[in-house]
Every structure is written in C-alpha cells, then in structure tokens.
Amino acid sequence: MSQVFHQLIETLLAEREHFNRIWFAGDHVTPPPFSYQVNFPRLEMVISGEYLNQLEDPDHGITEVKIMAGDALYIPPNSWNKPNWDTDCSVLSLLFGKRQLGFSLVSKSKGQTNFYDVQKHSIQTRTGFAIDHILAALNALSKEPLQKPMDEHLLQALMSYCQQMLAAPSNTHKKRSEDLYQGICIYIQENFHRPITRDSIAKRFNITPNHLSRLFRQQGHMRMADYITWVRIERAKFMLKKYTFRLNEVATRCGFQDVNYFYRVFKNKTGMTPSDYRGRD
C-alpha cells in the first residue's frame, strides 16, 4: 500500500507543475454541524471530479466552494471543513498526526451512499525534522492575507517530503502493526463525531473486529471503546472553551447521541460537569 501512495504523489508532482488553486480552511467562524475538525493539520488534493465543501470565508462567514481537480485544500490544526460528498470525485488526503502520517484515497459517485474505492495507509511521522517547519510555515501562512506564491512552494515541499518518508524502509511485523494501530487512531480522531463502532472501523480497515480489539490491547494503553470516549471528551473540552454551543449541541457534535449520557461520561472522566469546565479559568 505504501507504493500506491508513493506513486500517486510522484505522479501528482510530475504532472502538475502548479496547483490550479490552493484553499485554506479557517477557525474564526463557528463551524456547521458535522464538520471535520481535528487538532492536527490535513491536506486534501482533488484527483478527479469536483469536491464540494463548506469553508470559512472572511467576508461572508460560511460559503460553499467547488474544489476542482488540480486544486488543494489545506486545513490547519483545529480549523474545519465540511465536505458534501454527493458528487463524482476522487480525493487524496494527508493527515499529519503527532505520531503518525496518514494517507487516504477515497472515490465517490454522485447519488451513491458509499465510497466505491477506499485505500488507507499510515507511517510513523518524524519529529524534529524539516516537515515540522514546513507545516508550521503553512499554518502561519493560512492567517496571512497574501498567500501566493509561497503557498505553492510550501505544498510542493510538503508533498516531496511525504513521498520521501514513504520511500523509507518498513520491514518488521511490529512496525506494520504499530502503523495500522496509529492509522486507526487517526481515523477515530477524524471521525469522532460519527457513530463509529468496532465493526464499522474493522470493516473500513479490512480486518476482523477481534483483530481490532487485540491490536488495541497490544499497541495501546486503553481499550478501543475507551479511546473513542477519550477522543470525544477531549474534543468536547475544546468546544466548550472555544464556542458558545449548548450542551446538547456539544454532545451531538462529539458523537454522543444522548446529552444526559454525555453529561455523566464527562463528569466521570474530568471530575466536573461540562458547565463547570466551561466556566473554569
């Protein structure tokens, strides 16, 4: 799978001397429900078709845009985007987690409920290397009024660096298990607001539910269900401080279908109620 993404990025770098347009997501406007919003950077590139998204607009609040083949969307940490997948499109996503770099290629046909092509891969990221500085520069550039031509140079450098990381050898079984585990963790962090379950995650990564549970016992520090809860509570803490959502909306946006259950879990995990946490300095 590593070779698939290596060749795809190589083709993009060779065939596209320039991006048609580079979009940047923001974090100043309250995001609509079920937006994608995580605490690590993401890069999305449209391979084919048109990729509809709601994004923050400095002049109009929230606007819907068509991100076309040859375009790229960069989402800094805690910024958001809300895709509308009811189009024909194929999108390559790079997710820059603290410990893992995730690669995802998804294809969708208009009018179809499910994606017809989903490929995922992850590798251990590098800290203390140039990639940290490239991402920091892109995060800073996203807040500046003039982004061209620096944005394109930085994205080209980022893609080249990711391609180089994919080319690094990864031969041990332990390494493959660690990469799979971290890739699943990234997936959970990105989809915490959805009704994800052990079975749905296992299906997405083409493994059995028992294998998934065993993977968390071997690689992680908590059960998978506890990890999902931890991610949701951490995002709830962020939303309580960042936005003025009512508690039922915080619960829904964090994947809790029942506000009373959210209240109980939050108090159990933090030692205080959501309202008390919001009011704390």
N, C-alpha and C positions, 0 to 999 in steps of 0.2 A: 504493500500500500504506500510505503514511503516513496517508491519510484514513481507511482502515479502522480503524486503531488509535485514531486521534483520536476517531472517532465512538463506538467501543466504550467508551473511557474516559469520554467525555462522557455516554453512556447510563448507565454504572455510577454516576457521580457524581450524576446526576439522579434515577435510580430508587431508589438505596439511600442513604437518609439516614444509615443506621447499618449497620455490619458486624454480622452475627449473632455472630461470634466471631473474634478475631484470635489466631492461634497464633504462637509464636516458637520457632524451632529453636535448639538449643544446641550446645556443643562440648566438654563435660566428659567425656562417656561415649564410649568407643571406638565409632566407627560400624560398622554391619554392612557386609559386602562389597557393593560396587557402589552405595554411597550417592552422592548428589550432594554434592560438597564442593569449593567453589572459593574463591578469595581475594577475591571481591567480593560485595556484597550482592545479594540477589534478593527479589522479591516475587511471590507466586503467589496468584491470585484465582480461585475456582471460579465459572464462569459458569452451569453446569448440572450436575446429577448429583451423585455423591459421589466424592471423591478420597481414596483410601486412602493413608496414609503411615505409615512408622515414624519416630518422633521421640524425642529425648531427653526423659525425664521425671525431674524432681528426686527423686521418691520411689521410682520403680520402674525406673530405669535406662533401658530402651528400651520403648516402648509403641507399639501400633498405634492410629491415630486415624482417624476419618472426618471429613474436611474437606468441608463441605456447601456447596451454592450459597448465596452471600451471605457466606461465610467468607473469610478471607485468611490466608496463611502468610507470615511474614517470616523470612528466613534471613540472619543477619549474616555477614560475611566469615569463612570457614573453619569456620562451623557446617555442619551437614549435615541432610539429609532423604533418605528412601528411599521413592520412590513405588511403589505397586503399581497398575499400570495396568489390571488386569483388572476394570474397572467401566465403566459408561456415565458419561462425564464430559467436560466441556469446560473447559479451564484457560487463563487468560491469565497469562503470566509476563513480568515486567520484570526485566532483568539489568543491573546498574549497574556496567559495566566502567570502568576508569580513563580510557579514551579514547572509549568508545562505550556508548550506551544501547541495549540490545537488547530487542525486543518479540517475543513468541512466543505464538501461539494454536494449541493442539492439541486435537483431539477424538478420543475413543476409544470404541469399543463393546465391551461385555463379550464375551469369548470370541474376539475378533478379534486377530490378531497385530499388524497395522499400524494406525497412526492414519489415519482417513479424511479428516481436514482438518488441514492444517499450513500456517500462514501465519507468515512471519518478516519482520522489518524492523529496521533499526538506523539510528541517527543519531549524530552526534558529540555527546558529552556536554559539559557546561560545568564548568569548574573555577574555583574562587574565587567561586562563586555560592551562592545560598541552598540549592540542592539538596545541597551538601556538608554543610551544617549540619543539614538535615533527616535525612539518612542517619546522621550522627554521633549525633544525638539518639536515633534508633531503635536503633542499635547499643548505646548506653548503657542505654536503657530495657529492652532484652531481658534484661539482667542484674539488673534490679531486681525485687523480689517483688511490687510493686504497679504494674501497667501501665495500668489503666483510670483515667480516660478519655483519658489522654494519648496512648495508642497510636492510638486512632481519629482524633484531631485530626491527628497527625503523618502517618498514612497518607493521609488526605484531602488534606493539603497536598502530599504527595509525588505523588499521582495528578494533582492540579491542575497541579503544576509540569511533570510529564511531558507532559501534554496541551498545555501552553503551548509546550514545546520542539518537539512535533510540528507545531505550527502555524507555526513559523518557516520561512521560505522555504528551499528547497534545489533550485536550478535547474541547476547546472552538471553536465556529464557527469563531470568529475573528482570532484566531490563524491559522486555516486552510486556511482562505482567505489570510492572510499575507504570509504563506508558499507557496501557489500557486503563488502569485504575485512575491515573491522573486525567486521562481523556474523559472518563465518565464523570469525574468530579467537575470538570469544566462544563460538561453538558448540563449537569444539575444546577450549577451556578447560573447558567444562561437561561434555563427553563424552569426556575423555581416557582414562577407564577402559574405554571400549568399543572394539571392533575397528573403528575408523573408518578409511576408506580414501579415496583421491582420488575414486573412483567413487561411494562412498556419500555423501560430502559434496556432490559436484556434483549428485547426484540430489536431495538434500534442499533445495538452493538453486535448483533448476531451471536449472542452467547445464551446459555441457559440461565434461568433465574437462580438455580442452585450455584452455578459457577459465579454469578454476580455476587451472591451473598458470601461465598467462600473468598472471593477476591477482596472484599472489604474486610473480612476477618484477618486475612493475611497481610494486606498492604496498609490498611487504615487503622485509626485509633478509636473508631466507633462503628456501630452497625450502619448499614446504608440508610435505614429509616431515620436514625438519629442524625446522620449527616444532612439529609434533606431538611430536617427540622432546624438544625443549626444554621444552614444557609438562609432559610426563610426568616428566622428570628433576627439574624444579622442584617438582612435587608429591611426588615420591619423597623429596627432601631434606626437605620439610616433614614427611612421615610418619615418616621415620627419627628426627627430633628429637622429634616430638610423641607417638608411640605406641611400643609395645614389639613391634610386628609382627616376625615372622621375615621374612627377606629374600624368600622365595618369596611371602609374602603381600603384601609391599610391591610386588613385581613385578606380581603379578596385579591388585592394586588400581590400579596405574598404567598398565594396558593392555599390559604385557609378558607374553606367554604362556610365555616360557622364562626361568627365573631366571638361567641362565648368560649368555644374551644381555643381560639387564638388567645383570648384573654388568659385562660388557665395555663396554656403552654408558655406564654410569655412570662407570666409571673413565676412559674416553676423554674424557668431557665435563667431568669435575671434577678429574681428576688424582689421585683417591684411590678406594679401594674403598668400597662402601656402609657396611661395618663401621667403617672408619677415619673416615668422615664422621660417623657416629653418635657415635663416641667423642670427637670433637673438641669442645673447649670453645667 
